[in-house]
Amino acid sequence: MFTSTAITIFSLIVLLFSVIIHELAHGYVAYSLGDPTAKYAGRLTLNPLKHLDAFGSVILPLMLLIASAGQGPIFGWAKPVPINPYNFKDQKWGALKVAISGPATNFAIAVIFGLLIRFLNMPLSAPFIQLLSIIVIYNFLWGIFNLIPMPPLDGSWILFRFFPPGFEKIKMFLEQYGLFILIFFIFFNGLSWLNSLSTALYVLVTGAQFF
């Protein structure tokens, strides 16, 4: 088995690239709908330096790492990929498609690696299964987290798309204070139920208990 330090480092790498792939999904779907904004901004790349956010990618993960004594869950986010919904060929559903693409990509990654654990469990060594498990858990966790209907997360785009007329003040309030509410949510144990749900999905897909 790997040391706790090695697991922590691997978890940070998995988190980083799960977030980057999530943002790339937004950018490529937007591009497929006719919006080249992300491409012109140089964001359709796996280069981490193009996606890092000072607070979400560095400060918050380190704070969670210290606060949890390295036990996690470690969390964070990248800079959102810039899009211009007015460029979308599908004006009615384009923004919704872009919003859903990020979490859907994380869920797809989690399911693929989860099924790998389920069907190749016997030939795989326990340490390798442990690494795959981290990929599955963090992608489920990141996908679920982004469905929270709070700006700047993808769930807010989905929520606002179905807001009835007359809810503009609520939308403006959430856009103004959403990030502060989200930080409060994270630091006051809001991630515990996300972690539980991610673990339940892990068990469902892999048929095994999480390490």
C-alpha positions, 0 to 999 in steps of 0.5 A, a space after each residue: 500500500 502507498 504511504 499517506 503522503 503519496 496518497 495525498 499527492 496523488 489525490 491533489 493531482 487527481 483533483 487538479 486534472 478532474 477539474 481541468 477536464 471538467 472545464 475543458 468539457 465546458 469549453 469544447 461543448 461551447 465551441 461545438 455550439 459555435 462559441 470560440 471564446 474559450 479557444 481564443 483565450 487559450 483555455 482548450 488545453 490540458 496545461 494546468 497553468 492556464 486553468 489555475 485559480 489562486 484561491 480555488 486551486 491553491 489556497 483552498 486545497 491547502 487550507 483543507 489539507 491542513 484543517 483535515 490533517 491530510 485526511 481530506 476530502 481535499 477540494 478546490 476549483 479552476 478558473 471557469 472557462 470563458 464562454 459567450 452564450 450569444 454565440 451559441 447556435 442553440 440559443 434555447 438550450 445551449 447554455 444548459 448543454 454547456 453547464 451539464 457537460 462538465 459534471 457529465 464528464 466527471 460522472 463518465 470518468 468515475 463510471 469508466 474507472 469504477 467499472 474497471 475496478 468491478 470487472 478487473 478486480 481480481 488481476 489488479 493489485 490492491 495498491 493499483 485499485 486504491 489509486 483507481 478508487 481515488 479517481 472514481 471518488 473525486 470525479 463523483 465528488 466533483 460532479 455532484 459538487 458542481 450540481 449545487 445550484 449556487 453561483 459560480 457552480 454549474 448547478 446555478 446555470 441549470 437552476 436559472 434556466 428554469 427560473 420562472 419570471 419574477 425571480 430576478 431578485 433572487 438570481 441577483 442575490 445568488 450571483 452576488 453572494 453565492 461564492 460566500 455562501 459556498 465557502 461557508 458551506 464548505 468550511 462548515 462540514 457541507 462536504 460531508 454529505 457530498 462525500 457520503 453520496 460519492 462513496 455510495 455511488 462508488 459502491 454502486 458502480 464498483 461493487 466494492 467498499 471504498 478504501 
